Each structure stands twice: as C-alpha cells, then as structure tokens.
Amino acid sequence: MFHELVYQSIAAKDFTADDLKELMIQSRKYNKEKDITGCLVYHNRTFIQVIEGEKEEIDTLFRKIKVDTRHMKVTKSWESEIETRGFAGWSMSIMNINQHGLDKVFSNFLDTGEFSYDVSGILTTSKSILRSMKDNL
Ligand SMILES: Cc1cc2nc3c(=O)[nH]c(=O)nc-3n(C[C@H](O)[C@H](O)[C@H](O)COP(=O)(O)O)c2cc1C
C-alpha cells in the first residue's frame, strides 16, 4: 500500500519558468531517493500537487513543504491509502498550465481550487484532471 496526498497552495510570488525548473530539479532528486512520485501543477500563482509513496516519507515531505516560504496557505485537500500509484515513474513533473496552453480548459478549476467528491467521498475532479493532463502530455 502507498499513501497519496493532494494539496493546494498559493505561490509567494509569480513563479518564472526558471523558478519552476529549479524547484523541479530539487524535488526530483529528493523524490527519487525516497521513492516518491507525483505531479505539480502551477497556474496563476496556484500550486496543486499530488505526492505518493510510503506514508512515512509522504508525511516527512509534506512537513517540509508546509514550511517552505516560497508558498503559503498550504491546504491539504485529500489523502488516502492507495494500492497502485497514479504517477508511477514520475519522480515529479511540473506542469506550467499557462505554458502548455491548457489554461482555458482548466482555469476554472485551478482558479477556484474547487474539488468535487463523488458519492463514495472520493475526490474525483483534481485527481482525474491531473491524470488526464499526464496522459495528454
Ligand atoms: C510548491 C512546492 C512543491 C514542492 N515539492 C517538493 C517535492 O515534491 N519534493 C521535494 O523534495 N521538495 C519539494 N519542495 C521543496 C520543499 O518544500 C523543501 O524546500 C525541500 O524538501 C527541502 O527541505 P529541507 O531543506 O528542509 O530539507 C516543494 C516546494 C514547493 C514550494
């Protein structure tokens, strides 16, 4: 079993492509070492990130992420045990939505940060959006 955690946050400043790249290089190194996979989406100063791996590793990483001054209002929106990783092989990919031209499709979701849950309480929107983006890139 793995642990999966989704959160959103607000960037402390506008992130440039270079800022995102630096974050990605830093994250990939650590995540590879700790067998953590996931995906980080950036749009209009909003971050949404999924991280998955051993529970202890996810807790440790999320503790570090929460106190990172590069962003604020770090809000966990979902966490659960999972049997299979949704982002196997992805030590951390960062999608800059503005850059990929996906902003029209996803801006409402990303701007409002609204998540929807299905009847069983499973968070569907954010995970399915992140996964469909992964499949489309
Ligand atoms: C939006 C955002 C996402 C991040 N994602 C990761 C990540 O997936 N993996 C990682 O190692 N660091 C990530 N970081 C960086 C951590 O917050 C932190 O800087 C890093 O773990 C080093 O912490 P340390 O100096 O306390 O060891 C992220 C930072 C931000 C702002």
PDBQT file of the ligand as one rigid body, heavy atoms in Angstrom, charges set to zero:
ROOT
HETATM    1  C1  LIG A 201       5.044  24.023  -4.391  1.00  0.00    +0.000 C 
HETATM    2  C2  LIG A 201       6.204  23.264  -3.842  1.00  0.00    +0.000 A 
HETATM    3  C3  LIG A 201       6.334  21.897  -4.086  1.00  0.00    +0.000 A 
HETATM    4  C4  LIG A 201       7.418  21.175  -3.608  1.00  0.00    +0.000 A 
HETATM    5  N1  LIG A 201       7.519  19.839  -3.877  1.00  0.00    +0.000 NA
HETATM    6  C5  LIG A 201       8.601  19.158  -3.440  1.00  0.00    +0.000 A 
HETATM    7  C6  LIG A 201       8.762  17.773  -3.736  1.00  0.00    +0.000 A 
HETATM    8  O1  LIG A 201       7.935  17.132  -4.379  1.00  0.00    +0.000 OA
HETATM    9  N2  LIG A 201       9.890  17.160  -3.294  1.00  0.00    +0.000 N 
HETATM   10  C7  LIG A 201      10.857  17.813  -2.576  1.00  0.00    +0.000 A 
HETATM   11  O2  LIG A 201      11.848  17.206  -2.208  1.00  0.00    +0.000 OA
HETATM   12  N3  LIG A 201      10.714  19.127  -2.300  1.00  0.00    +0.000 NA
HETATM   13  C8  LIG A 201       9.622  19.801  -2.702  1.00  0.00    +0.000 A 
HETATM   14  N4  LIG A 201       9.515  21.137  -2.411  1.00  0.00    +0.000 N 
HETATM   15  C9  LIG A 201      10.599  21.767  -1.643  1.00  0.00    +0.000 C 
HETATM   16  C10 LIG A 201      10.408  21.578  -0.141  1.00  0.00    +0.000 C 
HETATM   17  O3  LIG A 201       9.432  22.475   0.309  1.00  0.00    +0.000 OA
HETATM   18  C11 LIG A 201      11.731  21.832   0.612  1.00  0.00    +0.000 C 
HETATM   19  O4  LIG A 201      12.330  23.000   0.176  1.00  0.00    +0.000 OA
HETATM   20  C12 LIG A 201      12.698  20.677   0.411  1.00  0.00    +0.000 C 
HETATM   21  O5  LIG A 201      12.081  19.490   0.839  1.00  0.00    +0.000 OA
HETATM   22  C13 LIG A 201      13.999  20.870   1.206  1.00  0.00    +0.000 C 
HETATM   23  O6  LIG A 201      13.715  20.962   2.572  1.00  0.00    +0.000 OA
HETATM   24  P1  LIG A 201      14.890  20.904   3.663  1.00  0.00    +0.000 P 
HETATM   25  O7  LIG A 201      15.838  21.996   3.299  1.00  0.00    +0.000 OA
HETATM   26  O8  LIG A 201      14.167  21.144   4.968  1.00  0.00    +0.000 OA
HETATM   27  O9  LIG A 201      15.480  19.535   3.583  1.00  0.00    +0.000 OA
HETATM   28  C14 LIG A 201       8.413  21.853  -2.857  1.00  0.00    +0.000 A 
HETATM   29  C15 LIG A 201       8.285  23.221  -2.609  1.00  0.00    +0.000 A 
HETATM   30  C16 LIG A 201       7.212  23.942  -3.098  1.00  0.00    +0.000 A 
HETATM   31  C17 LIG A 201       7.111  25.407  -2.843  1.00  0.00    +0.000 C 
ENDROOT
TORSDOF 0
